[in-house]
Amino acid sequence: MIDSSTMATVADPDPEHALVECPVYNLLIDHPKGTVLWDTGSHPDAGDGYWPTPLFEAFHHEDADEHTLPAALADADTAISDIDAVVASHLHLDHAGGLRHFAGTDTPIYVHERELGYAYRSATTDTGSIAYHSPDFDRALNWRVVAVDRGRRQLYPGLDLLHLPGHTPGLLGLYLEPEDGAAPAIVAGDEAYQRENYEDGVPMATSLLSSLADWRESRRRVRDLARRTTADVFCGHDTRDAARLAARF
């Protein structure tokens, strides 16, 4: 998650690697214009054969089967049918596993145009990333393609989608202006897995990036937007940020 954090040196030629736990979270946004679901998490049967074994070993989940999307929404007094729009930050298998609940419905699924093409190419060829699983997204979904290039698109007033390529070509972040006048929030998602990626400029490992140059430029844009708007930035797989996000909203 943090590039070169276990890099060998002359003094330490064989550094130890540590397996760490990190959260995968979705967001439910209650906006006056509609209820928005940000990402859909992993498929609950990921460890029971839904994911190929090599993928599950690489992206192991401790309790995906205990946190199904319908149950998580029910905890917020919300049903799948209450969702007015879904934003797919990207289509990696730990973010797109619940899209199946919207197959065959009119619920719009917002995804960046570059993400959709890259996901299909990755899942069906030997190019791209191994982190896509076509059964997650190769369904009868009501895609709404976001075509901005490194820019912003308003979804609803005070709720903008940010194109942040780097982790994947079509990664979408979120810019949110609360109605109560509090400081805005930027959900950078997997543009930065950990605070160290965002704050210190240390990228994720190259295996977690589609383009290092794009990642650096997207980080610069997020930092510039946060500086200009005094927005609070939340990273995609940081335990500290997941707790801060839950506490704030």
N, C-alpha and C positions, 0 to 999 in steps of 0.2 A: 504493500500500500504506500510505502514511502521509499522511493528509489534509492538504492545504495545504502539503506539503513543497516544491511548486514554485509557490506562490501569487505572483501578480504584485504588485509594489509600485510606488510612484512612482519609487523609485530604480532598480528593475529591472522595467520594465513587460513584458518579454518573456523570462521565465526559460526556461532550457533544461530539457527533459525527458530523463531517462535511462532506457534500457531495462536492467533488471537481471535477473540470474538468481537464482532461489530454488528450494529443493528441494521436491519432493512426496514424502512418505515414508509408508510403511505400517509397522505394528508387528505382530510375531508374539509372542504372550504364551503362555509355557509355564506353565500353572497346574495345580495338582494335580487340579482338577476337569475340565480340558479345555484344548485348544489353541485360542486365540482369535486371530483375525485382525482387526486394526483397520484399516479402509479397504482399498481394492483398487486404488488408483491410476488412471492413465489407460489408455484403450484403446491398444494398440500401433499400431493403424492410424489414429490420430487425424489424422496428416498425409497419409494416403493416401486420403482421401475419406470415412472413417468420420464425422469431424466435418465439418459444413458449413464452407466456406472462411472465412466471417467469424468463426466461432467459433475456428478454428485460429489465425487471425491475432491474435485477442484473447487467446487462451490458448496461445500457441505453446510447443511442447515440443521440446527439442533432441534427446533420446535416448529417448523413450518406447518406441520399437520395440526398443531394446536391453535393456530391463528388463521383460520380461514377468512376470506374476505367477507362473506355474509355475516359471520359471527362478529368480526371486528366492527362492521358497520352497525350491527344490532346493538353493540355496546354504546353506540352514539345515537341510538333511537332512529336509525336510518336503514332503509332496505335498498337492495340493488335497484329496484324500480324507482327509487327516489332520486337517483343520480341523473342530473341533467347534462353533464358533460364529463368526459374522462380525458385527462392529459397524460399521455405516455411520454415521460421524460426521455426514455429510450426503450428499446425492446430487448434488452438483456434478460436472461431467464429469471433473475431475481427481482425483476421489476414488472414483467409482463405476464406472470403466471395466472392472474385473475381476469385477463381480458375475455376468457371463455364465457364469463357470466353475461357479457354484452353481445355475444354472437347472435345474429338474427334479430337484433333490436334496432330501434332508430337512434339510440343514444350515440351522439357524436364522439369519436375517439380522435383527439388531436395528436398528431405526430408530425415530426419534421420530414419533408420530402426526402432528404438525404438519408435519414434514418431508415425509412421503409425500404428503400432500395438496397442499402447496405445490409440490413437484416436478412432479406431474402437471399442476397448473394452469399452472405456468410453461412447461412443455414443449408444452402444447397450446393456449394462448391468448396474447394479447398482454400479459398482466399478469405480475407477478412478476419473475423473473430470467432473463437469457439463458443462464446458466451450467448449465442442465439440458439433457440430451440423452436423450430418452425411450428410445432403444434400449439405453441402459445399464441401466435399471431396469424397463422395461415387459416383464417376463419372468415365467416361472413360478417365482417365488422364494418360499421359506418365510419370509414376513415374520413377525417377532415385534415387535409394536408396543409402544413404550415410551410410557406415558401420563403420566408425572410432569410437573408444571408447575413449572419452575424449582426442581426438587428433585433428589434422588439416588435411584437404583435400584440395588440390589446385583445384579450379574450372577453373581459367585462371591464367596466370602468374601475380603475384601481387594481386591476389584475392583468399583468402583462406576461407574455411568454418571451423568454430570452434564448436566442440561438447561441449555444456555447460549445462549438465543436472542439474536439481534442480527445476526450475519453472515447467518444464515438463521433462520427461525422455529423450526426443530427441530434446531439444532446440538447434538450430544452431545460432551461432554468425558469425560475418564477420570480417575478417582482410583485410584491403585495403591499398596498397602502391600506392600513386598517381604517375603518370608519371612525374610530374614536380619536383620531388624530395622533396616535402613537407613531413612533418611528417606523418607517417602512421595513420590510423584511425581504431579503433575497435568499431564496432557496436555490443554492448553487447546484444541488444534487451531486452527481458523480463527476462534476468538473473537479471537485476536491473531495477525496474520500475522507481525509482527516484534516484537522486544523493546521497541522504542519504543512500540508500541501498548499493550503490557501495563504497562510500567514508568512511562511518562510520561503515559499516559492520552490519547494522541493517536489518535483513531480511524482506521480505514481510510477511504478515500474513500467518499462516500455511495453510489457505484455498487456498492460491495462490502458494503453493509449493507441488511438488510431493515428494521431499526429502530434508529436511533441511541440512543433511550431504552433499549431492551432491551439493546443492546450495553454501554452504560454500567453498567446494573444487573448484567449478567453479569460484567463485569470486576470490579465491587465484590465480588461473591460469591466469585469465584476468589481475589482478593487476601485476603479475610477467611478463607477456608478455608486458604490457604497460611500465613497468619499463625498460625492456631490449631493447625495440625498440623506446622508447619515443613517443609511440602512444597516440593519443587523444582518450578518451573513451566516447561513447555516449550511454545513457540509453534509455530504450524502451518507457516509457510513461512520460517523463519529459519535461515539456513545455520549460524549459531553454535549454535543449539539442536539442530539435527539432529545436529551433531557431538557435542555434549554428551550427547545421548540415546544415541547409538551407543557412546560411551565408557563411559557408566554401566552400560548393560545389555548 
